[in-house]
Amino acid sequence: MGLASVVGVLTSLWKVLVIGWFGFGAMMGGVALGGRSLTGLNRTPAARLRRLTWAYGLSSGAMITSAALFLVPTATAHHARLGGIGIALGLVAGFALHTLPQSPGEEARENAEDGHALDDRPDRSGHAASVVGLSPIVVELTLHAGAAGLVIGGVYAAMPSLGATLGLSIISHKAPAGYVAARRQRRLGRPIRTLLLPAAAVAVTAVPVGLTTPPHVDTLYGLAFGMATGVFLHVALDFLPRCEWGSELYQAAGFAGAPSTDPGCGSGCPRVVRREAVLSTVGGGLLVIGAWALL
């Protein structure tokens, strides 16, 4: 990131640098909030469950809406059909990255239903992917940011002037992504610092491309930005607050048994959580739409 910034300054790639650093700050701000929010371990499982439901719902709702409002139109503006194909390929690639790398040790850890799911404990699986912290969420976000950076670097001269709408488009998907990614990294005992990779990927890939002044090829840019959008959409969909027993929400909340047997939850708890999951997701989307409408 530092070298890319120096090169960008020397070559006057100001728009690329501003976008890169703004995205870096937005994502790391979300990472800071996500990491800090895991310190409230004195809450009951029921209280943690409802808090996590709102956190995941607001974040995923904002990410999905931001992608639909800003990223999808950008991809299809370059090339309608190839942009759409790129989105589909990105969704499938995100699913593959999330599904294939798991080893038996990782699956056992992610499915552990104990009361210490929120502990910041080191990974003990012994697998290389876990040691370096390159979990699927880190890889997916890095691919999204890197592919977006390639397009930004290729068309930086023709990009709109830096304004509030561009800033909102960056914040509304980078900050929630950093937040939920930090929560998952901490829950799985993986280092949060690896999220520096996706945070810096836009600038790191955009500056070299901007230096080469490649030909403006809408078909290529549409496909590349579409894939970046599809991968990001998969990340957003993955963090929708799923309320079935055994889901990530219940594991992270620390339930040792069925929610109806928890004294702080009761038989009506699942219904309340499902309602709040929908309300929080809709709320996250409305926040982005409202901010956009005010610009």
C-alpha positions in Angstrom: 0.0 0.0 0.0 2.8 2.4 0.9 4.8 1.7 -2.3 1.6 2.0 -4.4 0.9 5.4 -2.8 4.4 6.7 -3.5 4.2 5.6 -7.1 0.7 7.1 -7.4 1.8 10.4 -6.0 4.8 10.6 -8.3 2.7 9.8 -11.4 -0.3 12.0 -10.3 -2.8 9.2 -10.1 -4.8 11.2 -7.6 -8.2 9.8 -8.2 -7.0 6.2 -7.9 -5.1 7.1 -4.6 -8.1 8.8 -3.1 -10.4 5.9 -3.9 -7.9 3.4 -2.7 -7.2 5.1 0.6 -10.8 6.0 1.2 -11.8 2.4 0.7 -8.9 1.3 2.9 -10.1 3.6 5.7 -13.7 2.5 5.3 -13.0 -1.2 5.5 -10.5 -0.9 8.4 -13.0 1.3 10.3 -15.5 -1.5 9.9 -12.8 -4.0 11.0 -12.1 -2.0 14.1 -15.8 -1.9 15.1 -16.3 -5.6 14.4 -13.3 -6.7 16.4 -14.2 -4.4 19.4 -17.9 -5.7 19.4 -16.7 -9.2 20.4 -15.5 -8.1 23.8 -19.0 -8.1 25.4 -18.7 -11.7 26.7 -20.7 -11.0 29.9 -24.0 -11.0 28.0 -26.3 -13.9 28.1 -26.5 -16.1 24.9 -30.0 -14.8 24.3 -28.8 -11.2 24.4 -25.8 -12.0 22.2 -28.1 -13.7 19.7 -30.3 -10.7 19.3 -27.3 -8.3 19.1 -25.6 -10.5 16.5 -28.9 -10.7 14.5 -29.1 -6.9 14.3 -25.4 -6.6 13.5 -25.4 -9.2 10.7 -28.8 -8.0 9.4 -27.8 -4.3 9.1 -24.5 -5.2 7.6 -25.7 -7.7 5.0 -28.7 -5.5 4.1 -26.4 -2.5 3.5 -23.9 -4.6 1.5 -26.6 -6.1 -0.8 -28.3 -2.8 -1.4 -25.0 -1.0 -2.0 -24.0 -3.7 -4.5 -27.3 -3.4 -6.3 -27.3 0.4 -6.2 -23.7 1.1 -7.2 -21.7 -2.0 -8.2 -24.2 -3.8 -10.5 -24.9 -0.7 -12.6 -21.2 0.0 -13.0 -20.6 -3.5 -14.3 -23.5 -3.5 -16.7 -22.7 0.0 -17.9 -19.4 -1.3 -19.4 -21.2 -4.2 -21.1 -24.7 -5.3 -20.2 -24.5 -9.0 -21.0 -20.9 -9.6 -20.1 -21.3 -7.6 -16.9 -24.3 -9.9 -16.0 -22.2 -13.0 -16.9 -19.4 -11.7 -14.7 -21.8 -11.3 -11.8 -23.0 -14.9 -12.2 -19.4 -16.1 -12.5 -18.4 -14.1 -9.4 -21.3 -15.6 -7.3 -20.3 -19.1 -8.3 -16.6 -18.4 -7.7 -17.5 -17.0 -4.2 -19.4 -20.1 -3.4 -16.5 -22.3 -4.6 -14.0 -20.4 -2.6 -16.2 -20.6 0.5 -16.9 -24.3 0.1 -13.8 -26.1 -1.3 -11.0 -24.9 1.0 -12.5 -26.4 4.1 -10.6 -29.3 5.7 -12.1 -31.7 8.3 -10.4 -29.7 11.1 -11.9 -26.4 9.9 -15.4 -27.9 9.5 -15.2 -29.4 13.0 -14.2 -26.0 14.5 -16.8 -24.1 12.6 -19.5 -26.5 13.6 -18.5 -26.7 17.3 -21.5 -25.9 19.4 -19.9 -24.9 22.7 -20.2 -21.9 24.9 -16.9 -20.4 23.9 -17.5 -19.6 20.3 -16.6 -15.9 20.8 -13.3 -16.6 22.4 -10.3 -15.0 20.7 -8.4 -18.3 20.9 -5.7 -19.3 18.5 -6.3 -21.8 15.8 -5.3 -25.3 16.7 -6.2 -27.2 13.6 -2.7 -27.1 12.2 -3.8 -26.4 8.6 -1.8 -23.9 6.6 -4.8 -21.8 5.6 -5.7 -21.3 9.2 -2.2 -20.5 10.3 -1.8 -17.6 8.0 -5.5 -16.6 8.4 -6.4 -16.8 4.7 -9.9 -17.9 5.3 -12.5 -17.9 2.5 -13.9 -14.5 3.6 -10.4 -12.9 3.3 -9.8 -14.5 -0.1 -13.2 -13.5 -1.5 -12.9 -9.9 -0.3 -9.4 -9.6 -1.7 -10.5 -10.9 -5.1 -13.4 -8.5 -5.1 -11.2 -5.5 -4.3 -8.4 -6.6 -6.6 -10.7 -7.1 -9.6 -12.4 -3.7 -8.9 -8.9 -2.1 -8.7 -8.0 -3.4 -12.1 -11.0 -1.7 -13.6 -10.5 1.5 -11.6 -6.9 1.7 -12.8 -7.9 1.1 -16.4 -10.6 3.8 -16.5 -9.4 6.2 -13.8 -9.2 9.1 -16.2 -12.8 8.7 -17.4 -14.2 8.2 -13.9 -16.6 10.8 -12.5 -15.3 13.5 -10.3 -14.8 12.5 -6.7 -18.0 13.4 -4.8 -20.4 12.3 -2.2 -22.1 9.6 -4.3 -18.7 7.9 -4.9 -17.9 8.2 -1.2 -21.2 6.6 -0.2 -20.8 3.8 -2.7 -17.4 3.0 -1.1 -18.4 3.3 2.5 -21.7 1.5 2.2 -20.1 -1.7 1.0 -16.6 -1.5 2.4 -17.4 -0.7 6.0 -20.1 -3.4 6.6 -17.8 -5.9 4.8 -15.0 -5.1 7.2 -17.3 -5.4 10.2 -18.7 -8.8 9.5 -15.4 -10.2 8.2 -13.7 -9.1 11.5 -16.4 -10.8 13.5 -16.0 -14.1 11.6 -12.2 -14.0 11.8 -12.3 -13.4 15.6 -14.9 -16.1 16.1 -12.8 -18.7 14.2 -9.6 -17.7 16.0 -8.0 -16.2 12.9 -5.9 -13.0 12.8 -7.8 -9.9 11.9 -4.7 -8.3 10.5 -5.1 -10.4 7.3 -8.0 -8.1 6.4 -5.4 -5.6 5.5 -5.1 -7.5 2.2 -8.6 -6.8 0.9 -8.5 -3.3 2.4 -5.4 -2.4 0.4 -6.1 -4.5 -2.7 -7.8 -1.7 -4.7 -4.9 0.7 -4.6 -2.3 -2.1 -5.0 -3.9 -3.3 -8.2 -5.2 0.0 -9.6 -1.9 2.0 -9.5 0.1 -0.4 -11.7 -2.8 -0.7 -14.2 -3.1 3.1 -14.3 0.5 3.4 -15.1 0.2 1.2 -18.2 -2.7 3.2 -19.7 -4.3 0.0 -21.2 -6.8 0.4 -24.1 -10.4 1.0 -23.0 -12.1 -2.3 -23.6 -15.7 -2.3 -22.2 -16.2 -6.0 -22.7 -13.2 -6.8 -20.5 -14.0 -4.2 -17.9 -17.7 -5.3 -17.7 -16.6 -8.9 -17.2 -14.0 -8.1 -14.6 -16.1 -5.7 -12.6 -19.1 -8.0 -12.9 -17.0 -10.8 -11.3 -15.9 -8.5 -8.6 -19.5 -7.6 -7.9 -20.6 -11.2 -7.9 -17.9 -12.3 -5.4 -18.9 -9.4 -3.1 -22.6 -10.3 -3.4 -21.8 -13.8 -2.3 -20.1 -12.4 0.8 -23.1 -10.2 1.5 -25.5 -13.1 1.1 -23.3 -15.3 3.3 -23.8 -12.9 6.2 -27.6 -12.8 6.0 -28.8 -13.6 9.6 -29.9 -17.2 9.2 -32.0 -18.2 12.1 -32.2 -22.0 12.0 -30.8 -23.8 15.0 -27.1 -24.6 14.5 -26.5 -21.6 12.3 -23.5 -19.2 12.7 -25.7 -16.9 14.8 -26.4 -19.5 17.5 -22.8 -20.8 17.5 -21.4 -17.3 17.9 -24.0 -16.5 20.6 -22.7 -19.4 22.6 -25.8 -21.6 22.9 -25.0 -25.0 24.5 -28.5 -26.4 23.8 -31.6 -25.6 21.9 -32.7 -21.9 22.4 -36.1 -23.0 24.0 -34.2 -24.6 26.9 -32.2 -21.4 27.6 -33.6 -19.6 30.6 -32.9 -16.2 29.0 -34.5 -17.1 25.7 -37.6 -19.2 26.1 -39.9 -20.8 23.5 -40.7 -17.5 21.8 -37.1 -16.6 21.2 -36.7 -18.1 17.7 -39.8 -16.2 16.5 -38.4 -12.9 17.9 -35.0 -13.6 16.3 -36.6 -14.4 12.9 -38.6 -11.2 13.0 -35.6 -9.1 14.0 -33.5 -10.7 11.3 -35.9 -9.5 8.6 -36.3 -6.1 10.2 -32.5 -5.6 10.5 -31.8 -6.6 6.9 -34.5 -4.3 5.5 -33.2 -1.6 7.8 -29.6 -1.9 6.5 -30.9 -1.6 3.0 -33.1 1.4 3.8 -30.1 3.2 5.4 -28.2 3.0 2.2 -31.1 4.0 0.1 -31.9 6.9 2.4 -28.3 8.2 2.3 -28.3 7.9 -1.4 -31.6 9.8 -1.8 -30.3 12.7 0.4 -27.3 13.3 -1.9 
